[in-house]
Amino acid sequence: MSSQAQIKRVTALDIRGRKGGETVVSLTAYTAPMAALADRHCDFLLVGDSLGMVVHGLDSTVPVTLEMMILHGQAVMRGSQRALVVVDMPFGSYEESPQQAFRNAARVMQETGCGAVKLEGGARMEETIRFLVERGIPVMAHIGLTPQAVNVLGGFKAQGRDRAEWPAIMADAEAVTRAGAFSVVVEAVAEPLAAEITGKVAVPTIGIGASAACDGQILVLDDMLGLTGRVPKFVKLFGNLAEGVDKAVGDYAAEVRARRFPGPAHVYAVKDKARNHLVIPGSSLRLAPE
């Protein structure tokens, strides 16, 4: 049996069981190489519809399609071995009815092999979440700032900074928990409210711009690596890869323009069988045969 076959993936039930226990660590991932790097450090990887902005240069997540999510979900599944992979349901793929949500969520799971889906919305999604869970689809909920509703919210604005908003947000958290969601992302919610939600609901809360009191945390991987050129308030830069990429590309361009690259070590020799050695065109070098 291969070493890969021996690795057991984290499941939605495993994440559900972490309530009040070991902190859940998660990041977004959109490609196989980045998924492979993050896999051993994370409990789950989210194929977020934020890929529309991070990878495809869109202004919001609204234009992201189901086909885009499936394509990136397949890549992340190929690149990972251990972490639970959760795929976002994109805008327009689940809001119409529970039946529509089931058809599209089932397609996502069948075509990617992921272990769960995530959808945005609180009390208004209670019926849909229950419908999916009862039919075998694990659901991660998402409340607070819901980016797909950016046009209604008037921008990417933190939620719950006015205490008058707290009852509705708390009701959202309770509704998705009651419906059977195995965890809930709490995004850009005032810290005291996020802590209160975490203390009241029976499933793990996954904070992003919320509170260290949440049961887990998630960030957009490209944001925390300094690759997106933007640093939201709730993001800490754990690296600045953009500077390294910029330098590497600049060095490459300089060497190409100066004709220093490719050099002898980066080209293929011609075999000269008669003389039993290799000849590099334009060079006096003679190499031993391969």
Disulfide bonds with the S-S distance in Angstrom:
none
